[in-house]
Amino acid sequence: MEEKSSNNKKLFYSISEVASMFNLNESTLRFWEKEFNTIRPRKTGKGTRFYKQEDIDAIRLIYYLVKERGMTLAGARQKLKDNKETTIRQEEIVNRLKQIKAELLSIRDAFDDLEDEKGT
């Protein structure tokens, strides 16, 4: 079931792919699915889960609140209920800042490598 959309992203992801994206156990994803009604993967007759991008976005928000901000599941559920848009914006900002940090560290490493080459 590896359909692709027009921008070449997959339409469906397996539970193992999603677990790998967030470095989580598959059992954690199944548990979060029960705890948060925003995660609704398609299931085959045999119970195989296929996650859509909306599911992954919901998992990303829950991951941010629970794993990065240290909230309880109940606290995360309440935060998403009370203020989902602000939470989405905060997660996007934090994610972008992490990307910028990684880019800056990469540039620093490149400069360090240049300095090492000049010094030898």
ZAPA-777383 format. One record per atom (N, C-alpha, C, CB): chain; z, y, x. Coordinates in pm, 1 decimal. Glycine has a CB too. Layout:
BEGIN
+-------+----------+----------+----------+
| chain |        Z |        Y |        X |
+-------+----------+----------+----------+
|     A |        Z |        Y |        X |
...
+-------+----------+----------+----------+
***
This chain:
BEGIN
+-------+----------+----------+----------+
| chain |        Z |        Y |        X |
+-------+----------+----------+----------+
|     A |      0.0 |   -118.5 |     83.6 |
|     A |      0.0 |      0.0 |      0.0 |
|     A |      0.0 |    124.9 |     88.1 |
|     A |    121.6 |     -0.2 |    -95.1 |
|     A |    -96.4 |    137.3 |    176.2 |
|     A |   -101.3 |    250.7 |    267.0 |
|     A |   -211.5 |    346.4 |    224.7 |
|     A |   -123.1 |    204.0 |    411.5 |
|     A |   -192.1 |    407.8 |    109.2 |
|     A |   -286.9 |    507.7 |     63.0 |
|     A |   -262.3 |    635.9 |    140.2 |
|     A |   -274.6 |    531.2 |    -90.1 |
|     A |   -368.9 |    715.0 |    158.2 |
|     A |   -354.7 |    842.5 |    228.3 |
|     A |   -405.3 |    953.5 |    138.2 |
|     A |   -431.5 |    841.6 |    363.7 |
|     A |   -342.1 |   1071.2 |    152.7 |
|     A |   -386.3 |   1186.7 |     77.0 |
|     A |   -491.2 |   1261.4 |    158.1 |
|     A |   -267.2 |   1279.1 |     41.6 |
|     A |   -542.0 |   1371.3 |    102.9 |
|     A |   -650.8 |   1444.4 |    166.5 |
|     A |   -610.6 |   1502.7 |    301.9 |
|     A |   -698.2 |   1555.1 |     75.4 |
|     A |   -483.7 |   1536.2 |    322.9 |
|     A |   -443.8 |   1591.6 |    451.5 |
|     A |   -400.6 |   1482.6 |    549.1 |
|     A |   -331.4 |   1691.6 |    432.5 |
|     A |   -437.2 |   1359.1 |    519.1 |
|     A |   -418.0 |   1243.2 |    606.8 |
|     A |   -272.2 |   1199.0 |    618.8 |
|     A |   -471.5 |   1274.4 |    743.5 |
|     A |   -184.8 |   1250.6 |    534.4 |
|     A |    -48.1 |   1200.0 |    530.0 |
|     A |    -46.2 |   1080.1 |    437.6 |
|     A |     52.6 |   1309.7 |    482.4 |
|     A |     41.1 |    987.5 |    467.4 |
|     A |     54.8 |    871.9 |    379.6 |
|     A |    115.2 |    916.3 |    247.3 |
|     A |    141.7 |    761.9 |    445.4 |
|     A |     75.3 |    850.1 |    140.2 |
|     A |    132.2 |    880.2 |      9.1 |
|     A |    262.4 |    804.6 |    -12.1 |
|     A |     32.5 |    845.7 |   -101.8 |
|     A |    274.1 |    687.3 |     49.3 |
|     A |    392.8 |    603.8 |     31.7 |
|     A |    442.0 |    553.7 |    166.2 |
|     A |    363.1 |    485.3 |    -61.7 |
|     A |    574.3 |    547.8 |    178.2 |
|     A |    637.5 |    499.1 |    300.7 |
|     A |    733.2 |    386.2 |    264.8 |
|     A |    712.3 |    613.9 |    375.2 |
|     A |    741.3 |    287.1 |    351.1 |
|     A |    833.4 |    175.8 |    328.5 |
|     A |    975.6 |    221.0 |    360.5 |
|     A |    794.1 |     52.2 |    415.0 |
|     A |   1071.9 |    144.0 |    314.5 |
|     A |   1211.6 |    177.8 |    341.2 |
|     A |   1239.4 |    175.6 |    491.4 |
|     A |   1305.7 |     80.2 |    268.0 |
|     A |   1176.6 |     85.9 |    564.1 |
|     A |   1200.5 |     81.2 |    708.9 |
|     A |   1143.3 |    205.6 |    777.6 |
|     A |   1138.3 |    -46.6 |    769.9 |
|     A |   1029.2 |    254.2 |    731.0 |
|     A |    972.2 |    376.6 |    788.6 |
|     A |   1062.4 |    496.8 |    762.5 |
|     A |    832.1 |    402.7 |    731.2 |
|     A |   1114.0 |    507.0 |    640.8 |
|     A |   1200.2 |    619.3 |    605.1 |
|     A |   1332.6 |    609.6 |    680.7 |
|     A |   1225.1 |    622.9 |    452.4 |
|     A |   1388.1 |    491.4 |    688.9 |
|     A |   1513.4 |    472.4 |    763.8 |
|     A |   1493.7 |    514.6 |    909.6 |
|     A |   1560.8 |    323.7 |    756.1 |
|     A |   1380.5 |    480.1 |    966.2 |
|     A |   1349.5 |    514.9 |   1103.9 |
|     A |   1336.2 |    667.2 |   1121.5 |
|     A |   1220.4 |    444.9 |   1147.8 |
|     A |   1277.7 |    734.4 |   1024.0 |
|     A |   1260.8 |    880.6 |   1031.1 |
|     A |   1394.7 |    951.6 |   1050.6 |
|     A |   1192.6 |    932.6 |    903.7 |
|     A |   1497.5 |    898.8 |    986.4 |
|     A |   1627.7 |    964.3 |    987.4 |
|     A |   1732.0 |    889.3 |   1070.2 |
|     A |   1677.3 |    980.0 |    846.4 |
|     A |   1689.1 |    784.0 |   1136.4 |
|     A |   1780.2 |    700.5 |   1214.8 |
|     A |   1898.0 |    652.6 |   1128.1 |
|     A |   1832.3 |    778.8 |   1338.2 |
|     A |   1864.0 |    601.4 |   1010.9 |
|     A |   1962.8 |    550.3 |    916.1 |
|     A |   1939.0 |    401.8 |    893.7 |
|     A |   1956.3 |    627.5 |    781.7 |
|     A |   2040.3 |    334.0 |    844.1 |
|     A |   2023.9 |    195.9 |    800.9 |
|     A |   1954.5 |    194.9 |    665.0 |
|     A |   2161.3 |    122.5 |    794.1 |
|     A |   1879.3 |     90.3 |    638.9 |
|     A |   1815.2 |     75.5 |    508.2 |
|     A |   1920.1 |     69.6 |    398.0 |
|     A |   1727.1 |    -50.6 |    504.7 |
|     A |   2035.6 |      9.6 |    428.6 |
|     A |   2142.1 |      0.0 |    328.2 |
|     A |   2194.0 |    138.9 |    290.8 |
|     A |   2257.8 |    -87.8 |    380.4 |
|     A |   2195.2 |    231.9 |    386.4 |
|     A |   2237.3 |    369.2 |    356.7 |
|     A |   2140.2 |    433.6 |    259.5 |
|     A |   2247.1 |    453.0 |    485.8 |
|     A |   2011.4 |    412.5 |    280.0 |
|     A |   1911.3 |    467.9 |    187.8 |
|     A |   1926.8 |    409.3 |     47.9 |
|     A |   1769.6 |    441.3 |    240.3 |
|     A |   1949.3 |    278.5 |     40.6 |
|     A |   1967.7 |    216.1 |    -90.9 |
|     A |   2091.9 |    271.5 |   -159.9 |
|     A |   1978.4 |     62.8 |    -77.2 |
|     A |   2198.9 |    295.1 |    -81.3 |
|     A |   2321.3 |    350.9 |   -137.7 |
|     A |   2297.7 |    494.1 |   -185.9 |
|     A |   2434.9 |    347.1 |    -33.9 |
|     A |   2231.1 |    575.3 |   -103.3 |
|     A |   2203.1 |    714.1 |   -142.9 |
|     A |   2117.1 |    717.8 |   -268.6 |
|     A |   2132.7 |    790.1 |    -28.4 |
|     A |   2027.5 |    621.6 |   -280.8 |
|     A |   1941.7 |    613.4 |   -399.7 |
|     A |   2026.7 |    598.3 |   -526.4 |
|     A |   1842.5 |    494.6 |   -387.2 |
|     A |   2135.0 |    522.1 |   -515.6 |
|     A |   2224.7 |    504.8 |   -630.5 |
|     A |   2307.7 |    630.4 |   -656.3 |
|     A |   2317.4 |    385.1 |   -607.9 |
|     A |   2339.9 |    702.1 |   -549.8 |
|     A |   2427.9 |    818.8 |   -559.0 |
|     A |   2355.8 |    948.8 |   -598.4 |
|     A |   2497.0 |    838.9 |   -427.2 |
|     A |   2227.3 |    957.7 |   -568.3 |
|     A |   2150.5 |   1080.3 |   -592.3 |
|     A |   2027.3 |   1047.5 |   -675.0 |
|     A |   2109.8 |   1147.9 |   -458.4 |
|     A |   2018.7 |   1107.2 |   -793.0 |
|     A |   1905.2 |   1076.4 |   -880.0 |
|     A |   1775.1 |   1143.0 |   -835.4 |
|     A |   1936.8 |   1118.5 |  -1021.0 |
|     A |   1779.1 |   1221.9 |   -728.9 |
|     A |   1656.7 |   1284.3 |   -677.7 |
|     A |   1576.8 |   1189.2 |   -589.3 |
|     A |   1690.8 |   1410.5 |   -599.7 |
|     A |   1637.3 |   1077.2 |   -550.3 |
|     A |   1566.1 |    976.8 |   -470.1 |
|     A |   1523.1 |    866.2 |   -566.6 |
|     A |   1657.2 |    919.4 |   -351.7 |
|     A |   1392.4 |    860.6 |   -592.1 |
|     A |   1341.2 |    762.3 |   -687.8 |
|     A |   1215.5 |    693.9 |   -633.0 |
|     A |   1310.5 |    829.9 |   -823.5 |
|     A |   1233.5 |    603.6 |   -537.5 |
|     A |   1114.3 |    535.3 |   -484.2 |
|     A |   1052.6 |    444.3 |   -589.6 |
|     A |   1150.2 |    453.2 |   -358.3 |
|     A |    923.4 |    424.6 |   -575.9 |
|     A |    856.3 |    324.6 |   -660.8 |
|     A |    901.3 |    187.7 |   -614.3 |
|     A |    699.0 |    337.7 |   -654.4 |
|     A |    915.2 |     96.9 |   -709.3 |
|     A |    952.8 |    -39.7 |   -673.5 |
|     A |    850.1 |   -136.2 |   -730.2 |
|     A |   1094.9 |    -74.2 |   -725.3 |
|     A |    816.8 |   -235.5 |   -649.9 |
|     A |    726.5 |   -339.8 |   -697.0 |
|     A |    807.6 |   -437.2 |   -781.8 |
|     A |    656.3 |   -413.3 |   -577.4 |
|     A |    740.7 |   -532.5 |   -841.0 |
|     A |    808.2 |   -634.3 |   -920.2 |
|     A |    910.8 |   -711.8 |   -839.9 |
|     A |    707.6 |   -729.2 |   -978.2 |
|     A |    887.1 |   -722.6 |   -709.8 |
|     A |    980.9 |   -794.5 |   -623.0 |
|     A |   1088.9 |   -702.4 |   -566.3 |
|     A |    905.4 |   -861.6 |   -508.7 |
|     A |   1085.4 |   -574.6 |   -604.2 |
|     A |   1188.8 |   -481.2 |   -560.3 |
|     A |   1160.1 |   -407.8 |   -430.5 |
|     A |   1315.0 |   -553.4 |   -545.8 |
|     A |   1038.8 |   -422.9 |   -376.5 |
|     A |   1002.1 |   -351.4 |   -255.1 |
|     A |    989.5 |   -203.1 |   -287.9 |
|     A |    869.6 |   -406.9 |   -194.8 |
|     A |   1054.5 |   -119.2 |   -207.5 |
|     A |   1054.7 |     24.4 |   -232.0 |
|     A |    941.6 |     93.0 |   -157.4 |
|     A |   1188.2 |     85.0 |   -191.6 |
|     A |    881.4 |    192.8 |   -224.0 |
|     A |    782.6 |    279.7 |   -161.5 |
|     A |    820.2 |    423.1 |   -192.3 |
|     A |    638.2 |    247.4 |   -211.1 |
|     A |    846.9 |    498.9 |    -85.5 |
|     A |    894.8 |    635.8 |    -98.4 |
|     A |    779.5 |    735.2 |    -93.0 |
|     A |    996.1 |    666.9 |     11.1 |
|     A |    783.9 |    833.7 |   -183.0 |
|     A |    686.9 |    943.8 |   -183.6 |
|     A |    743.5 |   1057.6 |    -99.5 |
|     A |    655.7 |    992.1 |   -330.1 |
|     A |    661.3 |   1157.7 |    -70.0 |
|     A |    706.6 |   1272.5 |      8.9 |
|     A |    824.4 |   1342.9 |    -58.1 |
|     A |    591.4 |   1371.5 |     29.8 |
|     A |    825.3 |   1350.2 |   -191.7 |
|     A |    937.1 |   1414.6 |   -262.5 |
|     A |   1068.3 |   1340.6 |   -234.6 |
|     A |    909.6 |   1418.9 |   -415.2 |
|     A |   1061.6 |   1207.6 |   -227.7 |
|     A |   1180.7 |   1128.6 |   -196.5 |
|     A |   1229.6 |   1160.5 |    -55.3 |
|     A |   1151.2 |    977.4 |   -210.6 |
|     A |   1136.0 |   1169.3 |     37.9 |
|     A |   1170.3 |   1197.8 |    177.2 |
|     A |   1230.9 |   1336.9 |    189.3 |
|     A |   1046.1 |   1185.5 |    267.5 |
|     A |   1177.1 |   1433.7 |    113.8 |
|     A |   1233.2 |   1568.8 |    114.6 |
|     A |   1376.6 |   1568.1 |     61.5 |
|     A |   1145.8 |   1664.0 |     30.6 |
|     A |   1401.0 |   1491.4 |    -43.4 |
|     A |   1536.5 |   1480.0 |    -99.3 |
|     A |   1630.0 |   1415.4 |      2.0 |
|     A |   1535.3 |   1398.0 |   -230.6 |
|     A |   1583.9 |   1311.1 |     69.3 |
|     A |   1664.7 |   1243.6 |    171.0 |
|     A |   1695.2 |   1339.6 |    285.6 |
|     A |   1592.3 |   1117.6 |    224.0 |
|     A |   1596.2 |   1420.7 |    324.6 |
|     A |   1616.3 |   1517.6 |    432.6 |
|     A |   1729.2 |   1614.7 |    397.2 |
|     A |   1485.5 |   1595.3 |    460.8 |
|     A |   1731.9 |   1662.1 |    273.0 |
|     A |   1837.4 |   1753.9 |    229.9 |
|     A |   1974.0 |   1685.2 |    230.4 |
|     A |   1806.6 |   1808.4 |     89.9 |
|     A |   1978.2 |   1564.2 |    179.4 |
|     A |   2104.4 |   1489.6 |    176.0 |
|     A |   2151.4 |   1461.8 |    318.4 |
|     A |   2088.2 |   1356.6 |     97.1 |
|     A |   2060.0 |   1422.8 |    404.3 |
|     A |   2092.3 |   1398.0 |    545.0 |
|     A |   2151.8 |   1524.0 |    607.3 |
|     A |   1966.1 |   1352.9 |    623.5 |
|     A |   2088.2 |   1637.8 |    582.9 |
|     A |   2135.1 |   1765.7 |    637.1 |
|     A |   2279.1 |   1792.7 |    592.3 |
|     A |   2041.9 |   1881.4 |    592.2 |
|     A |   2304.7 |   1776.7 |    463.3 |
|     A |   2438.0 |   1807.1 |    410.8 |
|     A |   2543.4 |   1707.6 |    458.5 |
|     A |   2434.8 |   1808.7 |    259.3 |
|     A |   2509.4 |   1579.3 |    457.7 |
|     A |   2608.2 |   1474.9 |    487.7 |
|     A |   2624.0 |   1453.5 |    638.5 |
|     A |   2567.8 |   1343.1 |    420.4 |
|     A |   2514.6 |   1436.8 |    707.9 |
|     A |   2520.9 |   1400.6 |    850.0 |
|     A |   2534.5 |   1522.2 |    942.0 |
|     A |   2396.9 |   1322.1 |    888.4 |
|     A |   2469.3 |   1633.5 |    905.6 |
|     A |   2472.2 |   1749.4 |    994.0 |
|     A |   2581.6 |   1848.7 |    956.4 |
|     A |   2338.2 |   1818.6 |    992.3 |
|     A |   2606.6 |   1866.6 |    829.2 |
|     A |   2710.0 |   1961.0 |    785.0 |
|     A |   2843.4 |   1891.1 |    759.8 |
|     A |   2664.8 |   2033.3 |    657.8 |
|     A |   2844.0 |   1757.6 |    757.0 |
|     A |   2967.5 |   1682.2 |    743.8 |
|     A |   3026.2 |   1678.6 |    603.7 |
|     A |   3067.2 |   1737.7 |    835.3 |
|     A |   2944.0 |   1699.7 |    502.2 |
|     A |   2993.2 |   1698.4 |    365.2 |
|     A |   3008.5 |   1554.4 |    315.3 |
|     A |   2898.2 |   1777.6 |    273.1 |
|     A |   3094.5 |   1537.7 |    216.4 |
|     A |   3104.4 |   1408.7 |    149.0 |
|     A |   2984.3 |   1394.2 |     56.7 |
|     A |   3238.7 |   1395.8 |     69.4 |
|     A |   2959.8 |   1273.2 |      8.8 |
|     A |   2850.1 |   1254.1 |    -86.6 |
|     A |   2875.1 |   1335.1 |   -213.3 |
|     A |   2833.4 |   1104.7 |   -121.4 |
|     A |   2999.3 |   1336.8 |   -259.4 |
|     A |   3032.4 |   1414.2 |   -379.3 |
|     A |   3009.2 |   1563.3 |   -354.8 |
|     A |   3178.9 |   1389.0 |   -421.6 |
|     A |   3047.8 |   1610.8 |   -236.7 |
|     A |   3026.4 |   1750.9 |   -201.5 |
|     A |   2878.8 |   1784.4 |   -193.0 |
|     A |   3094.1 |   1783.2 |    -69.9 |
|     A |   2800.8 |   1694.7 |   -134.2 |
|     A |   2656.1 |   1716.0 |   -123.7 |
|     A |   2591.0 |   1717.2 |   -261.8 |
|     A |   2592.0 |   1607.0 |    -36.0 |
|     A |   2634.9 |   1625.6 |   -346.8 |
|     A |   2580.5 |   1619.0 |   -482.8 |
|     A |   2609.3 |   1750.3 |   -557.1 |
|     A |   2640.9 |   1497.8 |   -560.3 |
|     A |   2731.2 |   1802.0 |   -543.1 |
|     A |   2769.6 |   1926.3 |   -608.9 |
|     A |   2691.3 |   2045.0 |   -552.3 |
|     A |   2920.2 |   1950.2 |   -593.7 |
|     A |   2675.8 |   2048.9 |   -421.3 |
|     A |   2601.4 |   2157.2 |   -355.3 |
|     A |   2456.9 |   2160.2 |   -403.8 |
|     A |   2605.6 |   2140.4 |   -201.7 |
|     A |   2394.8 |   2043.6 |   -414.2 |
|     A |   2256.9 |   2036.7 |   -461.5 |
|     A |   2247.4 |   2075.9 |   -608.6 |
|     A |   2200.4 |   1895.9 |   -440.8 |
|     A |   2348.9 |   2042.8 |   -684.5 |
|     A |   2350.3 |   2078.1 |   -826.8 |
|     A |   2367.9 |   2229.1 |   -844.0 |
|     A |   2463.3 |   2002.1 |   -900.8 |
|     A |   2460.0 |   2287.8 |   -766.8 |
|     A |   2493.9 |   2429.1 |   -782.1 |
|     A |   2393.0 |   2522.6 |   -716.9 |
|     A |   2629.8 |   2454.9 |   -724.7 |
|     A |   2339.1 |   2482.2 |   -601.9 |
|     A |   2264.2 |   2578.0 |   -521.9 |
|     A |   2154.5 |   2510.9 |   -439.8 |
|     A |   2358.0 |   2653.3 |   -430.3 |
|     A |   2067.1 |   2439.3 |   -505.1 |
|     A |   1965.7 |   2360.0 |   -434.3 |
|     A |   1869.7 |   2448.1 |   -354.1 |
|     A |   1886.7 |   2275.1 |   -533.8 |
|     A |   1824.6 |   2558.8 |   -410.9 |
|     A |   1725.6 |   2643.0 |   -341.7 |
|     A |   1781.5 |   2700.6 |   -211.7 |
|     A |   1679.7 |   2757.1 |   -433.3 |
|     A |   1905.3 |   2747.8 |   -215.5 |
|     A |   1968.2 |   2801.0 |    -93.7 |
|     A |   1984.4 |   2690.3 |      9.4 |
|     A |   2105.8 |   2864.6 |   -126.0 |
|     A |   2022.8 |   2573.1 |    -34.5 |
|     A |   2039.3 |   2459.2 |     55.8 |
|     A |   1905.9 |   2423.2 |    120.2 |
|     A |   2097.1 |   2337.6 |    -19.7 |
|     A |   1798.8 |   2424.8 |     41.9 |
|     A |   1665.4 |   2395.4 |     96.1 |
|     A |   1630.2 |   2497.4 |    204.0 |
|     A |   1558.0 |   2396.3 |    -16.7 |
|     A |   1652.4 |   2625.1 |    175.2 |
|     A |   1620.4 |   2730.1 |    272.8 |
|     A |   1703.9 |   2713.6 |    400.0 |
|     A |   1644.3 |   2870.0 |    211.5 |
|     A |   1833.3 |   2684.5 |    385.2 |
|     A |   1919.5 |   2665.7 |    502.2 |
|     A |   1870.9 |   2549.7 |    587.4 |
|     A |   2064.6 |   2641.8 |    459.1 |
|     A |   1836.1 |   2438.7 |    522.7 |
|     A |   1789.1 |   2321.5 |    597.3 |
|     A |   1659.5 |   2354.4 |    669.8 |
|     A |   1768.8 |   2200.6 |    502.8 |
|     A |   1570.0 |   2426.9 |    603.8 |
|     A |   1442.6 |   2463.4 |    667.2 |
|     A |   1466.1 |   2553.4 |    788.4 |
|     A |   1350.1 |   2533.9 |    566.0 |
|     A |   1559.5 |   2648.9 |    775.1 |
|     A |   1590.3 |   2738.4 |    886.9 |
|     A |   1649.8 |   2660.5 |   1002.6 |
|     A |   1686.7 |   2849.4 |    842.8 |
|     A |   1745.8 |   2574.0 |    975.0 |
|     A |   1808.2 |   2493.7 |   1079.9 |
|     A |   1703.4 |   2406.1 |   1148.2 |
|     A |   1921.9 |   2406.4 |   1021.6 |
|     A |   1616.3 |   2344.6 |   1069.4 |
|     A |   1512.7 |   2258.5 |   1124.6 |
|     A |   1418.0 |   2338.7 |   1214.8 |
|     A |   1434.1 |   2190.2 |   1011.3 |
|     A |   1379.2 |   2457.6 |   1169.9 |
|     A |   1289.3 |   2541.6 |   1249.9 |
|     A |   1357.0 |   2585.4 |   1379.5 |
|     A |   1244.6 |   2665.1 |   1169.3 |
|     A |   1485.8 |   2621.1 |   1371.6 |
|     A |   1558.3 |   2660.1 |   1492.0 |
|     A |   1567.7 |   2544.0 |   1591.6 |
|     A |   1698.5 |   2709.5 |   1455.5 |
|     A |   1583.7 |   2422.2 |   1541.0 |
|     A |   1585.1 |   2305.1 |   1629.5 |
|     A |   1449.8 |   2289.3 |   1699.2 |
|     A |   1619.5 |   2176.8 |   1549.7 |
|     A |   1341.2 |   2312.9 |   1623.9 |
|     A |   1207.1 |   2303.8 |   1683.3 |
|     A |   1188.9 |   2410.1 |   1791.4 |
|     A |   1098.3 |   2319.3 |   1574.6 |
|     A |   1234.8 |   2531.7 |   1763.5 |
|     A |   1223.3 |   2640.7 |   1861.3 |
|     A |   1304.2 |   2606.8 |   1986.3 |
|     A |   1271.8 |   2775.4 |   1800.2 |
|     A |   1424.6 |   2554.0 |   1966.6 |
|     A |   1508.4 |   2515.1 |   2080.9 |
|     A |   1437.1 |   2411.3 |   2166.5 |
|     A |   1644.4 |   2459.9 |   2032.6 |
|     A |   1377.3 |   2310.6 |   2101.2 |
|     A |   1305.5 |   2206.4 |   2175.3 |
|     A |   1187.6 |   2266.0 |   2252.7 |
|     A |   1255.6 |   2096.5 |   2079.0 |
|     A |   1116.2 |   2360.9 |   2190.0 |
|     A |   1004.4 |   2425.9 |   2258.4 |
|     A |   1052.6 |   2505.7 |   2378.7 |
|     A |    928.6 |   2517.3 |   2162.0 |
|     A |   1163.0 |   2580.2 |   2361.4 |
|     A |   1217.0 |   2659.5 |   2471.5 |
|     A |   1266.0 |   2570.8 |   2585.2 |
|     A |   1330.6 |   2748.2 |   2422.0 |
|     A |   1331.4 |   2458.9 |   2551.6 |
|     A |   1376.4 |   2366.1 |   2655.6 |
|     A |   1258.0 |   2306.5 |   2730.1 |
|     A |   1461.8 |   2254.2 |   2594.8 |
|     A |   1151.1 |   2279.3 |   2657.6 |
|     A |   1030.2 |   2225.7 |   2720.2 |
|     A |    969.3 |   2328.1 |   2816.5 |
|     A |    927.0 |   2185.6 |   2612.5 |
|     A |    967.2 |   2454.2 |   2776.0 |
|     A |    914.9 |   2560.4 |   2862.5 |
|     A |   1003.4 |   2574.5 |   2986.5 |
|     A |    907.0 |   2695.6 |   2785.5 |
|     A |   1135.9 |   2570.6 |   2966.7 |
|     A |   1228.5 |   2579.6 |   3080.2 |
|     A |   1203.7 |   2464.8 |   3178.6 |
|     A |   1375.5 |   2577.4 |   3030.9 |
|     A |   1186.1 |   2344.9 |   3124.5 |
|     A |   1160.3 |   2229.4 |   3210.6 |
|     A |   1029.8 |   2246.0 |   3287.8 |
|     A |   1155.9 |   2101.1 |   3127.5 |
|     A |    928.2 |   2301.4 |   3220.6 |
|     A |    799.9 |   2324.6 |   3287.6 |
|     A |    816.6 |   2424.7 |   3401.6 |
|     A |    694.4 |   2375.5 |   3186.9 |
|     A |    894.7 |   2531.1 |   3377.9 |
|     A |    922.0 |   2628.1 |   3484.4 |
|     A |    999.8 |   2564.2 |   3599.1 |
|     A |    999.9 |   2747.7 |   3428.9 |
|     A |   1097.6 |   2480.7 |   3564.5 |
|     A |   1174.7 |   2410.1 |   3667.3 |
|     A |   1083.1 |   2323.5 |   3752.8 |
|     A |   1284.8 |   2323.4 |   3602.8 |
|     A |    989.2 |   2255.6 |   3687.9 |
|     A |    894.9 |   2170.7 |   3760.6 |
|     A |    808.5 |   2254.6 |   3854.7 |
|     A |    805.9 |   2092.4 |   3662.2 |
|     A |    765.0 |   2371.7 |   3807.9 |
|     A |    685.0 |   2461.3 |   3892.6 |
|     A |    765.8 |   2509.3 |   4013.9 |
|     A |    635.5 |   2582.8 |   3810.5 |
|     A |    891.0 |   2543.6 |   3989.2 |
|     A |    978.9 |   2587.7 |   4097.9 |
|     A |    998.4 |   2476.8 |   4200.4 |
|     A |   1114.9 |   2632.4 |   4042.4 |
|     A |   1015.2 |   2353.6 |   4151.2 |
|     A |   1032.6 |   2239.1 |   4240.2 |
|     A |    908.5 |   2218.8 |   4326.3 |
|     A |   1062.7 |   2111.7 |   4159.4 |
|     A |    790.5 |   2235.9 |   4265.9 |
|     A |    665.4 |   2218.8 |   4340.7 |
|     A |    649.8 |   2327.0 |   4445.3 |
|     A |    545.2 |   2219.9 |   4246.2 |
|     A |    688.6 |   2449.1 |   4414.4 |
|     A |    679.7 |   2559.9 |   4509.7 |
|     A |    776.8 |   2540.0 |   4624.8 |
|     A |    707.5 |   2693.5 |   4440.1 |
|     A |    892.8 |   2486.1 |   4591.3 |
|     A |    999.2 |   2470.9 |   4690.9 |
|     A |    973.3 |   2359.4 |   4790.8 |
|     A |   1129.6 |   2445.7 |   4622.1 |
|     A |    884.8 |   2266.3 |   4756.9 |
|     A |    862.1 |   2153.5 |   4848.0 |
|     A |    740.9 |   2169.7 |   4932.4 |
|     A |    850.6 |   2027.4 |   4772.3 |
+-------+----------+----------+----------+
***
